[in-house]
Amino acid sequence: MTLSKRSLRIALAIGAVAVIAGCAENRAELDAYIEATKQRPGGPLPPIPVMREFPSFEYAAKELRDPFSKGMESSDEGSMVPGTPGTGPAPVKDRRKEELESYPLDALDMVGTLGMGEDVAGLVKDPTGVIHRVRPDNYLGQNHGRITEIYEDRIVLTELFPNGLGGWDERTSEIALENE
């Protein structure tokens, strides 16, 4: 070790001892300040705020129809009002799902037909590129779509959509022949 490094270490040690000794003298002054602060009386606390009273609300629509109930039931006038589900069209529950029902209708493309007259089958391409042969009464699409008619340029099907009242609505849809 050289003489300059040794003298630098000694100077740093002396400086550290001086700083620590200087802090010890001020501690008595700090303790005196803390004691004086503790002897002073505390100020008054602000009062607890008064809770406001709100007027109560009386719900007057208890006798009206519950907006969250399902279904339709007949009223005295003969019109349908919510209450009894199960009237009208409904999807077949015990039927095994067909492969093309796992795709949305807009993802399926008609690419042609096979056969003539009453014995015509449609050719539908799924998003993976596989071509399927379909006939009337086959199902496709995610809305319980049942094929009703197959023409040379389109496939017509009937889809079922929930109507929000516990029943189902029918809509006719078509898949047109893909023009390439």
Phi and psi restraints in degrees (value plus and minus 20) as a CYANA .aco file:
   2 THR   PHI    -105.1   -65.1
   2 THR   PSI     145.1   185.1
   3 LEU   PHI     -85.6   -45.6
   3 LEU   PSI     -55.3   -15.3
   4 SER   PHI     -89.7   -49.7
   4 SER   PSI     -57.2   -17.2
   5 LYS   PHI     -88.3   -48.3
   5 LYS   PSI     -59.2   -19.2
   6 ARG   PHI     -86.2   -46.2
   6 ARG   PSI     -63.5   -23.5
   7 SER   PHI     -87.9   -47.9
   7 SER   PSI     -52.0   -12.0
   8 LEU   PHI     -86.0   -46.0
   8 LEU   PSI     -61.7   -21.7
   9 ARG   PHI     -85.3   -45.3
   9 ARG   PSI     -61.0   -21.0
  10 ILE   PHI     -84.4   -44.4
  10 ILE   PSI     -60.8   -20.8
  11 ALA   PHI     -85.3   -45.3
  11 ALA   PSI     -60.2   -20.2
  12 LEU   PHI     -85.3   -45.3
  12 LEU   PSI     -60.3   -20.3
  13 ALA   PHI     -84.1   -44.1
  13 ALA   PSI     -62.8   -22.8
  14 ILE   PHI     -84.8   -44.8
  14 ILE   PSI     -60.8   -20.8
  15 GLY   PHI     -83.8   -43.8
  15 GLY   PSI     -59.8   -19.8
  16 ALA   PHI     -85.7   -45.7
  16 ALA   PSI     -61.9   -21.9
  17 VAL   PHI     -83.4   -43.4
  17 VAL   PSI     -58.4   -18.4
  18 ALA   PHI     -86.2   -46.2
  18 ALA   PSI     -60.3   -20.3
  19 VAL   PHI     -85.8   -45.8
  19 VAL   PSI     -64.8   -24.8
  20 ILE   PHI     -84.1   -44.1
  20 ILE   PSI     -61.4   -21.4
  21 ALA   PHI     -85.5   -45.5
  21 ALA   PSI     -55.7   -15.7
  22 GLY   PHI     -87.8   -47.8
  22 GLY   PSI     -54.6   -14.6
  23 CYS   PHI     -91.0   -51.0
  23 CYS   PSI     -52.8   -12.8
  24 ALA   PHI     -86.6   -46.6
  24 ALA   PSI     -53.3   -13.3
  25 GLU   PHI     -89.1   -49.1
  25 GLU   PSI     -55.1   -15.1
  26 ASN   PHI     -96.9   -56.9
  26 ASN   PSI     -33.2     6.8
  27 ARG   PHI     -83.7   -43.7
  27 ARG   PSI     -59.9   -19.9
  28 ALA   PHI     -82.8   -42.8
  28 ALA   PSI     -59.6   -19.6
  29 GLU   PHI     -85.2   -45.2
  29 GLU   PSI     -59.4   -19.4
  30 LEU   PHI     -85.5   -45.5
  30 LEU   PSI     -63.1   -23.1
  31 ASP   PHI     -81.6   -41.6
  31 ASP   PSI     -58.8   -18.8
  32 ALA   PHI     -85.0   -45.0
  32 ALA   PSI     -59.5   -19.5
  33 TYR   PHI     -85.7   -45.7
  33 TYR   PSI     -61.4   -21.4
  34 ILE   PHI     -82.7   -42.7
  34 ILE   PSI     -64.0   -24.0
  35 GLU   PHI     -82.8   -42.8
  35 GLU   PSI     -61.6   -21.6
  36 ALA   PHI     -84.7   -44.7
  36 ALA   PSI     -58.1   -18.1
  37 THR   PHI     -87.2   -47.2
  37 THR   PSI     -58.2   -18.2
  38 LYS   PHI     -88.1   -48.1
  38 LYS   PSI     -48.0    -8.0
  39 GLN   PHI     -97.5   -57.5
  39 GLN   PSI     -41.4    -1.4
  40 ARG   PHI     -89.0   -49.0
  40 ARG   PSI     121.5   161.5
  41 PRO   PHI     -93.5   -53.5
  41 PRO   PSI     127.4   167.4
  42 GLY   PHI     -98.0   -58.0
  42 GLY   PSI     134.4   174.4
  43 GLY   PHI    -100.0   -60.0
  43 GLY   PSI     147.0   187.0
  44 PRO   PHI     -90.8   -50.8
  44 PRO   PSI     126.2   166.2
  45 LEU   PHI    -104.4   -64.4
  45 LEU   PSI     126.4   166.4
  46 PRO   PHI     -87.6   -47.6
  46 PRO   PSI     130.6   170.6
  47 PRO   PHI     -88.7   -48.7
  47 PRO   PSI     135.8   175.8
  48 ILE   PHI     -89.2   -49.2
  48 ILE   PSI     113.9   153.9
  49 PRO   PHI     -85.8   -45.8
  49 PRO   PSI     127.1   167.1
  50 VAL   PHI     -99.3   -59.3
  50 VAL   PSI     113.0   153.0
  51 MET   PHI     -95.6   -55.6
  51 MET   PSI     110.7   150.7
  52 ARG   PHI     -96.9   -56.9
  52 ARG   PSI     123.3   163.3
  53 GLU   PHI    -117.7   -77.7
  53 GLU   PSI     112.2   152.2
  54 PHE   PHI    -123.1   -83.1
  54 PHE   PSI     125.2   165.2
  55 PRO   PHI     -87.8   -47.8
  55 PRO   PSI     122.6   162.6
  56 SER   PHI     -97.0   -57.0
  56 SER   PSI     132.8   172.8
  57 PHE   PHI    -129.1   -89.1
  57 PHE   PSI     107.8   147.8
  58 GLU   PHI    -119.8   -79.8
  58 GLU   PSI      96.6   136.6
  59 TYR   PHI     -97.0   -57.0
  59 TYR   PSI      96.4   136.4
  60 ALA   PHI    -118.9   -78.9
  60 ALA   PSI     -23.0    17.0
  61 ALA   PHI    -120.5   -80.5
  61 ALA   PSI      11.6    51.6
  62 LYS   PHI     -84.8   -44.8
  62 LYS   PSI     -53.9   -13.9
  63 GLU   PHI    -100.6   -60.6
  63 GLU   PSI     -35.2     4.8
  64 LEU   PHI     -96.4   -56.4
  64 LEU   PSI     150.6   190.6
  65 ARG   PHI     -84.2   -44.2
  65 ARG   PSI     118.9   158.9
  66 ASP   PHI     -91.4   -51.4
  66 ASP   PSI     101.8   141.8
  67 PRO   PHI     -89.8   -49.8
  67 PRO   PSI     -31.1     8.9
  68 PHE   PHI    -122.5   -82.5
  68 PHE   PSI     -17.8    22.2
  69 SER   PHI    -102.0   -62.0
  69 SER   PSI     134.7   174.7
  70 LYS   PHI    -121.2   -81.2
  70 LYS   PSI     143.1   183.1
  71 GLY   PHI      76.2   116.2
  71 GLY   PSI     158.8   198.8
  72 MET   PHI    -154.5  -114.5
  72 MET   PSI     123.4   163.4
  73 GLU   PHI    -160.1  -120.1
  73 GLU   PSI     133.2   173.2
  74 SER   PHI     -96.5   -56.5
  74 SER   PSI     118.1   158.1
  75 SER   PHI    -116.7   -76.7
  75 SER   PSI    -197.3  -157.3
  76 ASP   PHI     -85.8   -45.8
  76 ASP   PSI     -49.7    -9.7
  77 GLU   PHI     -98.3   -58.3
  77 GLU   PSI     -29.4    10.6
  78 GLY   PHI      73.5   113.5
  78 GLY   PSI     -26.7    13.3
  79 SER   PHI    -101.3   -61.3
  79 SER   PSI     142.4   182.4
  80 MET   PHI    -108.3   -68.3
  80 MET   PSI     110.2   150.2
  81 VAL   PHI    -147.4  -107.4
  81 VAL   PSI     137.4   177.4
  82 PRO   PHI     -77.2   -37.2
  82 PRO   PSI     120.8   160.8
  83 GLY   PHI     139.3   179.3
  83 GLY   PSI     -65.3   -25.3
  84 THR   PHI    -139.5   -99.5
  84 THR   PSI      83.7   123.7
  85 PRO   PHI     -97.1   -57.1
  85 PRO   PSI     149.5   189.5
  86 GLY   PHI      83.8   123.8
  86 GLY   PSI     -23.5    16.5
  87 THR   PHI    -111.7   -71.7
  87 THR   PSI     126.1   166.1
  88 GLY   PHI      71.3   111.3
  88 GLY   PSI    -188.8  -148.8
  89 PRO   PHI     -88.9   -48.9
  89 PRO   PSI     134.1   174.1
  90 ALA   PHI    -173.2  -133.2
  90 ALA   PSI     130.4   170.4
  91 PRO   PHI     -89.3   -49.3
  91 PRO   PSI     130.8   170.8
  92 VAL   PHI     -95.9   -55.9
  92 VAL   PSI     101.1   141.1
  93 LYS   PHI    -103.1   -63.1
  93 LYS   PSI     -55.4   -15.4
  94 ASP   PHI    -109.9   -69.9
  94 ASP   PSI      -5.3    34.7
  95 ARG   PHI    -109.7   -69.7
  95 ARG   PSI     121.8   161.8
  96 ARG   PHI     -97.8   -57.8
  96 ARG   PSI     111.6   151.6
  97 LYS   PHI     -86.6   -46.6
  97 LYS   PSI     121.0   161.0
  98 GLU   PHI    -111.0   -71.0
  98 GLU   PSI     141.2   181.2
  99 GLU   PHI     -81.9   -41.9
  99 GLU   PSI     -58.6   -18.6
 100 LEU   PHI     -95.5   -55.5
 100 LEU   PSI     -24.5    15.5
 101 GLU   PHI     -99.5   -59.5
 101 GLU   PSI     -28.5    11.5
 102 SER   PHI    -105.4   -65.4
 102 SER   PSI     -24.6    15.4
 103 TYR   PHI    -132.2   -92.2
 103 TYR   PSI     126.1   166.1
 104 PRO   PHI     -87.0   -47.0
 104 PRO   PSI     134.0   174.0
 105 LEU   PHI     -81.6   -41.6
 105 LEU   PSI     -55.9   -15.9
 106 ASP   PHI     -93.4   -53.4
 106 ASP   PSI     -28.7    11.3
 107 ALA   PHI    -111.4   -71.4
 107 ALA   PSI     -26.8    13.2
 108 LEU   PHI    -119.5   -79.5
 108 LEU   PSI     122.7   162.7
 109 ASP   PHI    -146.7  -106.7
 109 ASP   PSI     115.3   155.3
 110 MET   PHI    -102.3   -62.3
 110 MET   PSI     108.9   148.9
 111 VAL   PHI    -136.3   -96.3
 111 VAL   PSI     -23.6    16.4
 112 GLY   PHI     140.9   180.9
 112 GLY   PSI    -192.5  -152.5
 113 THR   PHI    -155.5  -115.5
 113 THR   PSI     142.3   182.3
 114 LEU   PHI    -149.7  -109.7
 114 LEU   PSI     119.3   159.3
 115 GLY   PHI      72.6   112.6
 115 GLY   PSI    -197.4  -157.4
 116 MET   PHI    -162.5  -122.5
 116 MET   PSI     136.8   176.8
 117 GLY   PHI      42.1    82.1
 117 GLY   PSI    -149.9  -109.9
 118 GLU   PHI     -92.1   -52.1
 118 GLU   PSI     -45.1    -5.1
 119 ASP   PHI    -119.0   -79.0
 119 ASP   PSI      34.2    74.2
 120 VAL   PHI    -124.1   -84.1
 120 VAL   PSI     120.6   160.6
 121 ALA   PHI    -142.7  -102.7
 121 ALA   PSI     123.3   163.3
 122 GLY   PHI    -113.8   -73.8
 122 GLY   PSI     130.7   170.7
 123 LEU   PHI    -130.5   -90.5
 123 LEU   PSI     100.1   140.1
 124 VAL   PHI    -141.8  -101.8
 124 VAL   PSI     110.8   150.8
 125 LYS   PHI    -119.9   -79.9
 125 LYS   PSI     108.3   148.3
 126 ASP   PHI    -107.2   -67.2
 126 ASP   PSI     152.8   192.8
 127 PRO   PHI     -82.1   -42.1
 127 PRO   PSI     -40.8    -0.8
 128 THR   PHI    -103.9   -63.9
 128 THR   PSI     -25.8    14.2
 129 GLY   PHI      77.6   117.6
 129 GLY   PSI     -20.6    19.4
 130 VAL   PHI    -101.2   -61.2
 130 VAL   PSI     116.5   156.5
 131 ILE   PHI    -120.4   -80.4
 131 ILE   PSI     110.2   150.2
 132 HIS   PHI    -135.3   -95.3
 132 HIS   PSI     124.9   164.9
 133 ARG   PHI    -113.2   -73.2
 133 ARG   PSI     107.1   147.1
 134 VAL   PHI    -144.9  -104.9
 134 VAL   PSI     131.9   171.9
 135 ARG   PHI    -151.1  -111.1
 135 ARG   PSI     147.7   187.7
 136 PRO   PHI     -76.3   -36.3
 136 PRO   PSI     125.4   165.4
 137 ASP   PHI      58.0    98.0
 137 ASP   PSI     -19.8    20.2
 138 ASN   PHI     -98.4   -58.4
 138 ASN   PSI     139.3   179.3
 139 TYR   PHI    -132.2   -92.2
 139 TYR   PSI     124.3   164.3
 140 LEU   PHI    -174.0  -134.0
 140 LEU   PSI     137.7   177.7
 141 GLY   PHI      66.0   106.0
 141 GLY   PSI     146.8   186.8
 142 GLN   PHI    -112.9   -72.9
 142 GLN   PSI     -15.5    24.5
 143 ASN   PHI    -135.4   -95.4
 143 ASN   PSI      21.8    61.8
 144 HIS   PHI      35.1    75.1
 144 HIS   PSI      22.3    62.3
 145 GLY   PHI     -97.1   -57.1
 145 GLY   PSI      99.2   139.2
 146 ARG   PHI    -127.7   -87.7
 146 ARG   PSI     108.3   148.3
 147 ILE   PHI     -90.4   -50.4
 147 ILE   PSI     107.6   147.6
 148 THR   PHI    -124.8   -84.8
 148 THR   PSI     -56.0   -16.0
 149 GLU   PHI    -166.9  -126.9
 149 GLU   PSI     127.6   167.6
 150 ILE   PHI    -145.9  -105.9
 150 ILE   PSI     102.6   142.6
 151 TYR   PHI    -133.2   -93.2
 151 TYR   PSI     153.1   193.1
 152 GLU   PHI     -86.9   -46.9
 152 GLU   PSI     -46.0    -6.0
 153 ASP   PHI    -134.2   -94.2
 153 ASP   PSI     -21.7    18.3
 154 ARG   PHI    -184.1  -144.1
 154 ARG   PSI     139.8   179.8
 155 ILE   PHI    -138.0   -98.0
 155 ILE   PSI     107.1   147.1
 156 VAL   PHI    -123.8   -83.8
 156 VAL   PSI     113.1   153.1
 157 LEU   PHI    -160.1  -120.1
 157 LEU   PSI     138.5   178.5
 158 THR   PHI    -130.0   -90.0
 158 THR   PSI     103.1   143.1
 159 GLU   PHI    -127.5   -87.5
 159 GLU   PSI     133.2   173.2
 160 LEU   PHI    -133.2   -93.2
 160 LEU   PSI     109.6   149.6
 161 PHE   PHI    -143.1  -103.1
 161 PHE   PSI     118.8   158.8
 162 PRO   PHI     -85.3   -45.3
 162 PRO   PSI     118.7   158.7
 163 ASN   PHI    -114.2   -74.2
 163 ASN   PSI     -18.6    21.4
 164 GLY   PHI      64.4   104.4
 164 GLY   PSI     -23.4    16.6
 165 LEU   PHI    -137.2   -97.2
 165 LEU   PSI      -5.2    34.8
 166 GLY   PHI      75.0   115.0
 166 GLY   PSI     -21.9    18.1
 167 GLY   PHI    -135.9   -95.9
 167 GLY   PSI    -187.9  -147.9
 168 TRP   PHI    -151.9  -111.9
 168 TRP   PSI     127.2   167.2
 169 ASP   PHI    -134.0   -94.0
 169 ASP   PSI     121.6   161.6
 170 GLU   PHI    -115.4   -75.4
 170 GLU   PSI     120.8   160.8
 171 ARG   PHI    -157.4  -117.4
 171 ARG   PSI     121.7   161.7
 172 THR   PHI    -111.9   -71.9
 172 THR   PSI     112.9   152.9
 173 SER   PHI    -149.7  -109.7
 173 SER   PSI     143.5   183.5
 174 GLU   PHI    -157.0  -117.0
 174 GLU   PSI     128.5   168.5
 175 ILE   PHI    -135.4   -95.4
 175 ILE   PSI      96.8   136.8
 176 ALA   PHI    -107.1   -67.1
 176 ALA   PSI     135.4   175.4
 177 LEU   PHI     -82.5   -42.5
 177 LEU   PSI     112.4   152.4
 178 GLU   PHI     -92.1   -52.1
 178 GLU   PSI     103.7   143.7
 179 ASN   PHI    -113.8   -73.8
 179 ASN   PSI      98.3   138.3
